């Protein structure tokens, strides 16, 4: 019996395959671009490795693309076939079961299977990271934190996954409002695992949520090597840096990062589209002319109207499609979301709430129907956590809600949401909040208040 880098028994028999598997595990934790290559090497040497096929299937589901789901189903069939031949341990079998449940439309069921693994094998960092990743997609910040904190005692200083565990803990702490603890955990994570881009980005989230863009830029500056190895996650870290420049009113730097890093490779991965559309929308809300940058995003998004894998992705596609850029595609997206909202699967419930109201609100905003946009977006706001992603990512919808209210003259309602937004952000005023308070004061005719600069 061979054991992996985290001390877990494995059915792999070849030392070469085991080395490639260990490389896969550590690369996955680091969001490394070479992860699929390492996994491919494992399955080339030992094609009967059921766990490898199961993990491949889960990786494909996480891509959030309808056309790759068949590949995930094929991986599940391979995993079951290998398991039937007896080449599997009880721990590995649970991974296969987790994939099957997820493919049946129950990601929470997959999490339950992974948590079963962690109860018996708390030091299994693969199960830890997969549970964390699925919970992130579901917007389950509390679950992320509880999962990590249950298994932390099993990760001693010599555990190869400890730094990455701390990075996940940092992010979970930040998403549940423990900003000081999150920063400490994230810094420690990067000290233990210098390639832990997730931990590094968790600290960037802390600075975003505590309205400290300058400190955030200082944190990221000089640490580019911590995310240079990443898959498309590297674009997301650059996105965080752009948000910090945006908060400081440094629009030229924002646009430069957009062109040279964030959209350096114009992919149609939903995560990359999300970075781009949400940043362009923030820029436009602040009065910046973004030129023709919407065009390629709208073309790519128009091809994704039937995806329906994640409401988070759909809403960001909607950002690119609205505003008379692709009215036919916008209509198709709205119809498909409404149709999916009637399904019984777990993601269907998220299409229903917050999906339908949020999508309708985005359409109304793009057509300058601001009163309707405000009411629809405000209706979706209570369930927006269920769309998945992070506070920072969902903040674009919060900003659009507030701006719709201001443009519609619903100043009291807009101000109430602005107050709630600031409370969540350590009660500190960022550049966006300061600017909107000035707009609200001006709208009320209080020009003396409007002229007072934010501290």
C-alpha positions in Angstrom: 0.0 0.0 0.0 1.3 3.4 -1.0 0.5 6.7 0.8 0.0 10.1 -0.8 1.6 13.3 0.3 -1.1 13.8 3.0 -0.6 10.4 4.4 -3.7 8.8 2.8 -3.7 5.2 1.6 -4.0 4.9 -2.1 -4.6 2.1 -4.6 -1.9 3.4 -6.9 0.9 0.9 -7.4 3.4 2.7 -9.6 5.8 5.1 -7.9 5.6 7.2 -11.1 1.9 7.5 -10.8 2.1 8.3 -7.1 4.6 11.1 -7.8 2.2 12.5 -10.4 -0.7 12.2 -8.0 1.1 14.1 -5.3 1.9 16.7 -7.8 -1.8 16.9 -8.7 -2.8 17.3 -5.1 -0.4 20.1 -4.4 -1.1 21.8 -7.7 -4.8 21.8 -7.1 -4.4 23.4 -3.7 -2.3 26.1 -5.3 -4.7 26.7 -8.2 -1.8 25.8 -10.5 -2.2 25.8 -14.3 -0.4 22.4 -14.4 -3.0 20.6 -12.4 -4.8 18.9 -15.3 -1.4 17.8 -16.8 -0.4 16.1 -13.6 -3.8 14.4 -13.4 -3.5 13.3 -17.0 -0.1 11.8 -16.2 -1.6 9.8 -13.3 -4.4 8.3 -15.5 -2.0 7.6 -18.3 0.2 5.4 -16.1 -2.7 3.9 -14.1 -6.0 4.2 -16.1 -7.8 2.1 -13.5 -7.4 4.7 -10.7 -11.0 5.3 -9.7 -10.2 8.3 -7.5 -8.3 10.0 -10.3 -11.4 9.7 -12.6 -13.7 10.9 -9.8 -11.6 14.0 -9.2 -11.4 14.7 -12.9 -15.2 14.7 -13.1 -15.4 17.1 -10.2 -12.8 19.4 -11.7 -15.0 19.6 -14.9 -18.2 20.3 -13.0 -16.4 23.2 -11.3 -15.8 24.8 -14.7 -19.5 25.7 -14.8 -19.9 24.9 -18.5 -22.8 22.9 -19.9 -20.7 21.4 -22.8 -18.2 19.7 -20.4 -20.7 18.0 -18.3 -20.6 15.0 -20.6 -16.9 14.7 -19.8 -17.7 14.6 -16.1 -20.3 11.9 -16.8 -17.7 9.9 -18.7 -15.2 10.3 -15.8 -17.9 9.0 -13.5 -18.5 5.9 -15.7 -14.7 5.2 -15.7 -14.6 5.7 -11.9 -17.5 3.3 -11.3 -16.0 0.7 -13.7 -12.6 0.8 -11.9 -14.4 0.6 -8.6 -16.3 -2.5 -9.7 -13.1 -4.2 -10.4 -12.1 -3.8 -6.8 -9.4 -1.3 -7.3 -10.6 1.2 -4.6 -10.5 1.9 -0.9 -13.5 3.0 1.2 -12.2 6.6 1.2 -11.8 6.6 -2.6 -15.3 5.1 -3.0 -16.8 8.1 -1.3 -15.2 10.4 -3.8 -16.9 8.4 -6.6 -20.2 8.7 -4.7 -19.7 12.4 -4.3 -19.3 12.9 -8.0 -22.4 10.8 -8.7 -24.5 12.8 -6.3 -23.2 16.1 -7.8 -24.0 15.0 -11.3 -27.6 14.2 -10.1 -27.9 17.9 -9.4 -27.2 17.9 -5.6 -24.0 19.7 -4.9 -24.9 19.7 -1.2 -25.0 16.0 -1.3 -21.5 15.9 -2.7 -20.4 18.1 0.2 -21.9 15.7 2.6 -19.9 12.8 1.1 -16.7 14.9 1.3 -17.5 15.7 4.9 -17.9 12.0 5.6 -14.4 11.5 4.3 -13.1 14.3 6.5 -14.7 12.7 9.6 -12.6 9.6 9.1 -9.7 11.3 7.4 -9.5 14.9 8.6 -6.0 15.3 7.2 -7.2 14.6 3.6 -6.5 18.0 2.2 -8.1 17.1 -1.2 -11.5 16.5 0.4 -11.0 19.7 2.4 -10.3 21.8 -0.7 -13.1 20.3 -2.7 -15.7 20.8 0.0 -14.5 24.4 0.3 -14.7 24.9 -3.5 -18.3 23.6 -3.7 -19.4 25.6 -0.7 -18.0 28.7 -2.4 -20.1 28.0 -5.5 -23.1 27.7 -3.2 -22.3 30.9 -1.2 -22.1 28.9 2.0 -19.5 31.0 3.9 -20.6 29.6 7.3 -20.2 26.0 6.1 -16.8 26.8 4.7 -15.6 28.1 8.0 -17.2 25.2 10.1 -15.7 22.6 7.8 -12.2 24.0 8.1 -12.4 24.5 11.8 -13.5 21.0 12.5 -10.4 19.5 10.9 -7.7 22.1 11.9 -6.4 20.1 14.8 -5.3 17.3 12.4 -3.0 19.7 10.5 0.3 19.9 12.4 3.2 22.1 11.3 4.6 19.2 9.2 1.4 18.6 7.3 2.0 19.4 3.6 -1.4 21.0 3.3 -1.4 23.1 6.4 -0.5 26.4 4.6 -3.3 25.8 2.1 -5.7 25.0 4.9 -4.9 28.3 6.6 -5.5 30.0 3.3 -9.0 28.5 3.1 -9.6 29.4 6.7 -8.5 33.0 6.0 -11.1 33.3 3.2 -13.8 31.7 5.3 -13.0 34.1 8.2 -13.2 37.1 5.9 -16.5 36.0 4.4 -18.0 35.6 7.9 -16.8 39.1 9.0 -13.7 38.2 11.1 -11.4 40.5 9.3 -8.5 40.7 11.7 -8.3 37.0 12.2 -8.6 36.5 8.5 -5.6 38.7 7.8 -3.5 36.9 10.3 -4.4 33.5 8.9 -3.8 34.6 5.3 -0.4 35.9 6.1 0.6 32.8 7.9 -0.8 30.7 5.0 1.5 32.5 2.5 4.4 32.1 4.8 3.9 28.3 5.0 2.9 27.9 1.3 4.4 30.7 -0.8 2.3 29.6 -3.8 -1.0 29.8 -1.9 -2.7 32.2 -4.2 -6.1 31.6 -2.4 -4.6 32.7 0.9 -3.0 35.7 -0.7 -6.3 36.7 -2.3 -8.1 36.2 1.0 -6.0 39.0 2.5 -6.8 41.2 -0.5 -10.5 40.5 0.3 -9.9 41.7 3.9 -8.5 45.0 2.6 -11.5 45.4 0.2 -14.0 44.8 3.0 -12.2 47.1 5.4 -12.0 50.0 2.9 -8.2 50.0 2.9 -7.2 50.0 -0.8 -3.7 51.5 -0.2 -2.9 48.7 2.3 -4.3 46.2 -0.2 -2.0 47.5 -3.0 1.0 47.3 -0.6 0.0 43.7 0.2 -0.1 42.6 -3.4 2.9 44.6 -4.6 6.0 42.4 -5.0 4.1 39.2 -4.4 3.2 38.5 -8.0 5.1 35.2 -7.9 2.4 33.9 -5.5 -0.2 33.9 -8.3 1.9 33.8 -11.5 1.7 30.0 -11.6 -2.1 30.0 -11.4 -4.7 28.9 -13.9 -7.2 31.6 -14.8 -7.4 32.4 -11.1 -4.4 34.7 -11.7 -6.8 37.0 -13.7 -8.9 37.2 -10.6 -6.0 38.4 -8.4 -5.3 41.1 -10.9 -9.0 42.0 -10.7 -8.6 42.6 -7.0 -5.7 44.9 -7.7 -7.8 46.8 -10.2 -10.6 47.2 -7.6 -8.1 48.8 -5.2 -7.0 51.3 -7.9 -10.7 52.0 -8.7 -11.4 52.8 -5.0 -8.6 55.3 -5.1 -9.9 56.9 -8.3 -6.9 55.8 -10.3 -8.9 54.9 -13.5 -6.0 54.8 -15.9 -4.4 52.1 -13.8 -7.7 50.2 -13.7 -8.0 50.2 -17.5 -4.4 49.3 -18.0 -4.8 46.2 -15.7 -8.0 45.3 -17.6 -6.3 45.3 -20.9 -2.9 43.9 -20.0 -3.8 41.3 -17.3 -7.5 40.8 -16.6 -8.5 40.3 -20.3 -5.0 39.5 -21.6 -6.4 36.2 -22.8 -10.0 36.8 -23.9 -11.4 33.5 -22.7 -15.1 32.7 -22.3 -14.6 31.0 -18.9 -17.4 32.3 -16.7 -14.9 33.3 -14.0 -13.0 35.5 -16.4 -16.2 36.9 -17.8 -17.3 37.7 -14.3 -14.1 39.6 -13.5 -14.4 41.6 -16.7 -18.1 42.5 -16.7 -18.2 43.4 -13.0 -15.2 45.7 -13.4 -16.5 47.4 -16.5 -19.9 48.0 -14.8 -18.1 49.5 -11.7 -16.2 51.8 -14.1 -19.3 52.9 -15.9 -21.1 53.5 -12.6 -18.3 55.9 -11.7 -18.7 57.7 -15.1 -15.8 56.2 -16.9 -16.1 55.7 -20.7 -14.8 52.1 -21.3 -14.9 52.4 -25.1 -15.6 49.2 -27.0 -14.5 46.8 -24.3 -18.0 45.5 -23.8 -18.2 44.2 -27.4 -16.1 41.0 -27.0 -17.8 40.2 -23.7 -21.2 40.5 -25.2 -20.3 38.2 -28.1 -19.0 35.6 -25.8 -21.9 35.9 -23.4 -24.4 35.6 -26.1 -23.1 32.1 -26.8 -23.7 31.1 -23.1 -27.5 31.9 -22.8 -28.4 28.2 -22.6 -25.7 27.2 -20.1 -27.7 27.3 -16.9 -25.0 25.7 -14.7 -24.7 28.6 -12.3 -26.9 31.6 -11.7 -23.7 33.5 -10.7 -22.4 33.0 -14.2 -25.7 33.9 -15.8 -26.0 37.2 -14.0 -22.5 38.2 -15.2 -23.4 37.2 -18.7 -26.4 39.5 -18.3 -24.2 42.4 -17.4 -22.5 42.0 -20.9 -25.8 41.5 -22.8 -27.9 44.3 -21.4 -27.9 48.0 -22.4 -28.9 47.3 -26.0 -25.8 45.3 -26.7 -27.6 42.0 -27.3 -31.3 42.4 -26.7 -32.2 39.0 -28.4 -29.7 37.2 -26.2 -30.9 39.0 -23.2 -34.4 37.8 -23.8 -33.2 34.2 -24.3 -31.3 34.4 -21.0 -34.3 35.7 -19.1 -36.5 33.0 -20.6 -34.1 30.2 -19.8 -33.6 31.4 -16.2 -37.3 31.5 -15.7 -37.6 28.0 -17.1 -34.8 26.7 -15.0 -36.3 28.3 -11.9 -39.2 25.8 -12.1 -36.8 22.7 -12.0 -36.5 20.7 -8.8 -32.7 20.5 -8.7 -30.7 22.3 -6.1 -29.3 24.9 -8.5 -32.8 25.5 -9.9 -33.9 26.9 -6.6 -31.1 29.5 -7.0 -32.3 30.3 -10.5 -35.6 31.1 -8.8 -34.2 33.1 -5.9 -32.3 35.3 -6.4 -32.0 34.6 -10.1 -35.3 35.7 -11.7 -35.6 39.0 -9.9 -31.9 39.8 -10.2 -31.8 39.1 -14.0 -35.0 41.2 -14.5 -33.4 44.0 -12.5 -30.3 43.9 -14.6 -32.3 44.1 -17.8 -34.3 47.1 -16.4 -31.1 48.8 -15.4 -29.6 48.4 -18.8 -32.7 49.9 -20.3 -32.6 52.9 -17.9 -35.8 51.8 -16.2 -34.3 52.6 -12.8 -37.4 52.4 -10.6 -38.1 48.9 -11.8 -34.4 48.0 -11.6 -34.2 49.2 -8.0 -37.3 47.2 -6.9 -36.2 44.0 -8.7 -32.6 44.2 -7.5 -33.7 45.0 -4.0 -36.1 42.0 -4.1 -33.2 39.7 -5.1 -30.8 41.3 -2.6 -31.8 39.2 0.4 -31.0 35.9 -1.4 -28.0 37.1 -3.4 -25.6 35.1 -1.1 -27.1 32.0 -2.6 -25.8 33.0 -6.1 -22.4 32.1 -4.8 -19.1 33.8 -5.0 -17.7 36.3 -2.5 -18.9 39.6 -0.9 -16.5 41.4 -3.2 -17.8 39.7 -6.3 -21.5 40.3 -5.5 -20.8 43.9 -4.6 -21.4 44.9 -8.2 -25.0 44.0 -7.8 -25.2 46.0 -4.5 -23.7 49.0 -6.3 -26.2 48.7 -9.1 -29.1 48.5 -6.7 -28.0 51.6 -4.8 -27.3 53.5 -8.1 -30.7 52.5 -9.5 -32.3 53.9 -6.4 -30.4 57.2 -6.6 -31.2 57.6 -10.3 -34.9 56.8 -9.6 -35.0 59.4 -6.9 -35.5 56.8 -4.2 -32.9 58.4 -2.0 -34.0 57.1 1.4 -34.2 53.5 0.2 -30.9 53.8 -1.6 -29.3 55.4 1.5 -30.6 52.6 3.7 -28.9 50.0 1.5 -25.7 52.1 1.4 -25.7 52.2 5.2 -26.1 48.4 5.4 -23.3 47.9 2.9 -21.0 50.1 4.9 -21.8 48.2 8.1 -20.8 45.0 6.5 -17.5 46.6 5.6 -16.3 47.2 9.1 -18.4 50.3 9.2 -15.7 52.1 7.1 -16.4 54.4 4.2 -14.8 53.4 0.9 -14.6 55.6 -2.2 -17.8 54.3 -3.6 -19.8 55.0 -0.4 -18.3 58.5 -0.1 -19.2 59.4 -3.7 -22.8 58.1 -3.3 -23.4 60.0 0.0 -22.4 63.1 -1.9 -24.9 62.2 -4.7 -27.7 61.6 -2.2 -27.0 64.8 -0.4 -27.0 66.7 -3.7 -30.3 65.0 -4.6 -31.8 66.4 -1.4 -30.5 69.8 -2.1 -28.1 69.7 0.8 -25.1 71.2 -1.1 -23.1 72.0 2.1 -23.2 68.3 3.0 -22.4 67.3 -0.5 -19.3 69.4 -0.6 -17.7 67.9 2.5 -15.0 65.4 1.5 -15.0 61.9 2.9 -12.3 61.3 5.5 
